[in-house]
């Protein structure tokens, strides 16, 4: 008895492109987690940790495209889904609610998450806002500050939302 030959895998699922995605996510995630750690203690996201995420994400996208897995549009949608609301909050609030570091870190987080899954990117940014907003409310109640004067570093919540978006993408098998 002979078995029919297995169908070839689509280019977007080759071992090489999956490895590139994984390596890119690990590097961007590690840099952003380190930046979020600094943000939690010092209320700033250091450029030395955030800015290298841009070429890492871009090189990952280019390398994956070279292996037949172009995901430019989903990455752009993810970057916009993260960058636009955070950038608008920074502009409208004149830096009172969001800092420029939050805007800078949002773009590579959104792009890499959108690269994996656009629905995951949308869920991730929503999770970041829900977690950060919930923490801010608890901080205001705890500190007995009825005004919105509590300073909350948002970088850790952006990274948390990114991780949640990746988890949701993996569990729900979105691409």
C-alpha positions as CSV (number, residue, x, y, z in Angstrom):
1,X,0.0,0.0,0.0
2,X,1.4,3.4,-0.9
3,X,0.4,6.7,0.7
4,X,-0.1,9.8,-1.4
5,X,2.6,12.4,-1.2
6,X,2.0,15.1,1.3
7,X,1.0,18.5,-0.1
8,X,3.8,21.1,0.2
9,X,3.4,23.6,3.0
10,X,2.4,27.1,2.0
11,X,5.4,29.5,2.0
12,X,3.9,31.5,4.9
13,X,4.2,28.5,7.2
14,X,7.8,27.3,6.4
15,X,10.1,26.6,9.2
16,X,12.4,29.4,8.1
17,X,9.7,32.1,8.3
18,X,8.3,30.8,11.6
19,X,11.8,30.9,13.0
20,X,12.3,34.5,11.8
21,X,9.0,35.5,13.4
22,X,9.9,33.8,16.6
23,X,13.4,35.3,16.8
24,X,12.0,38.8,16.0
25,X,9.3,38.5,18.7
26,X,11.8,37.3,21.3
27,X,14.2,40.2,20.6
28,X,11.5,42.9,20.4
29,X,9.8,41.4,23.5
30,X,13.0,41.3,25.5
31,X,13.9,44.9,24.6
32,X,10.4,46.2,25.4
33,X,10.2,44.2,28.6
34,X,13.5,45.8,29.7
35,X,12.2,49.2,28.8
36,X,9.0,48.6,30.6
37,X,11.0,47.6,33.7
38,X,12.8,51.0,33.6
39,X,9.4,52.7,33.0
40,X,7.9,51.1,36.1
41,X,10.7,52.5,38.3
42,X,11.6,55.8,36.6
43,X,8.6,56.8,34.5
44,X,10.6,56.8,31.2
45,X,11.1,54.5,28.3
46,X,14.8,54.7,27.3
47,X,15.5,55.2,23.7
48,X,18.5,52.8,24.0
49,X,16.0,50.0,24.5
50,X,13.1,51.1,22.4
51,X,14.7,52.4,19.2
52,X,16.5,49.1,18.4
53,X,13.1,47.5,18.1
54,X,12.5,49.3,14.9
55,X,15.3,47.8,12.8
56,X,14.7,44.4,14.4
57,X,11.1,44.4,13.4
58,X,11.9,45.7,9.9
59,X,14.6,43.2,9.3
60,X,12.4,40.4,10.5
61,X,9.6,41.5,8.1
62,X,12.1,41.8,5.2
63,X,13.7,38.4,6.0
64,X,10.2,36.7,6.2
65,X,9.2,38.4,2.9
66,X,12.4,37.0,1.3
67,X,11.2,33.5,2.3
68,X,7.8,34.1,0.7
69,X,5.9,35.3,3.7
70,X,5.1,39.0,3.1
71,X,3.0,40.4,5.9
72,X,3.5,44.1,5.3
73,X,-0.1,45.1,5.4
74,X,-1.0,43.3,8.7
75,X,2.2,44.7,10.3
76,X,1.1,48.2,9.2
77,X,-2.4,47.7,10.5
78,X,-1.0,46.6,13.8
79,X,1.3,49.5,14.0
80,X,-1.5,51.9,13.2
81,X,-3.9,50.2,15.7
82,X,-1.3,50.8,18.5
83,X,0.3,54.0,17.3
84,X,-2.8,56.1,16.4
85,X,-4.7,56.0,19.7
86,X,-1.6,56.3,21.8
87,X,-0.2,59.1,19.6
88,X,-3.5,61.0,19.7
89,X,-3.7,60.7,23.5
90,X,-0.1,62.1,23.7
91,X,-1.0,65.0,21.3
92,X,-4.3,65.8,22.9
93,X,-3.0,65.5,26.4
94,X,0.2,67.4,25.5
95,X,2.2,64.8,27.3
96,X,0.0,64.7,30.4
97,X,-1.5,61.2,29.8
98,X,1.1,59.6,27.6
99,X,4.7,60.3,27.1
100,X,6.6,60.2,23.8
101,X,8.2,56.9,24.9
102,X,4.8,55.3,25.0
103,X,4.2,56.4,21.4
104,X,7.7,55.1,20.4
105,X,7.3,51.7,22.0
106,X,3.7,51.3,20.7
107,X,4.7,51.2,17.0
108,X,7.1,48.2,17.1
109,X,4.8,46.3,19.5
110,X,1.8,46.9,17.3
111,X,3.7,46.1,14.1
112,X,5.1,42.8,15.4
113,X,1.8,41.8,16.8
114,X,-0.1,42.8,13.6
115,X,2.5,40.7,11.7
116,X,1.3,37.7,13.7
117,X,-2.4,38.5,13.8
118,X,-4.4,41.7,13.2
119,X,-7.2,40.6,15.6
120,X,-4.5,39.8,18.2
121,X,-3.1,43.4,17.7
122,X,-6.6,44.9,18.3
123,X,-7.1,42.7,21.4
124,X,-3.6,43.5,22.6
125,X,-4.0,47.3,22.5
126,X,-7.5,47.0,24.1
127,X,-6.0,44.8,26.9
128,X,-3.2,47.4,27.4
129,X,-5.8,50.2,27.9
130,X,-8.0,48.1,30.1
131,X,-5.1,47.0,32.3
132,X,-3.5,50.4,32.5
133,X,-6.8,52.2,33.1
134,X,-7.8,49.7,35.8
135,X,-4.5,50.2,37.5
136,X,-4.8,54.0,37.4
137,X,-8.3,53.9,38.9
138,X,-7.1,51.6,41.7
139,X,-4.1,53.9,42.3
140,X,-6.3,56.9,42.5
141,X,-8.6,55.2,45.0
142,X,-5.7,53.9,47.0
143,X,-4.0,57.2,47.2
144,X,-7.3,59.1,47.8
145,X,-6.7,61.3,44.7
146,X,-10.1,62.0,43.1
147,X,-8.4,63.9,40.3
148,X,-6.6,62.2,37.5
149,X,-3.2,63.2,38.9
150,X,-1.8,59.7,39.6
151,X,1.3,59.1,37.5
152,X,1.1,55.6,36.0
153,X,3.8,54.3,33.8
154,X,2.0,52.9,30.7
155,X,5.0,51.0,29.2
156,X,4.5,47.9,31.3
157,X,0.8,47.8,30.3
158,X,1.7,48.1,26.7
159,X,4.0,45.1,27.0
160,X,1.4,43.2,28.9
161,X,-1.2,43.9,26.2
162,X,1.3,42.8,23.6
163,X,1.9,39.5,25.4
164,X,-1.9,39.0,25.9
165,X,-2.4,39.7,22.1
166,X,0.2,37.1,21.3
167,X,-1.4,34.6,23.6
168,X,-4.9,35.3,22.2
169,X,-3.6,34.8,18.7
170,X,-2.0,31.5,19.6
171,X,-5.0,30.2,21.5
172,X,-7.5,31.2,18.8
173,X,-5.2,30.4,15.9
174,X,-5.7,33.8,14.2
175,X,-3.4,34.7,11.3
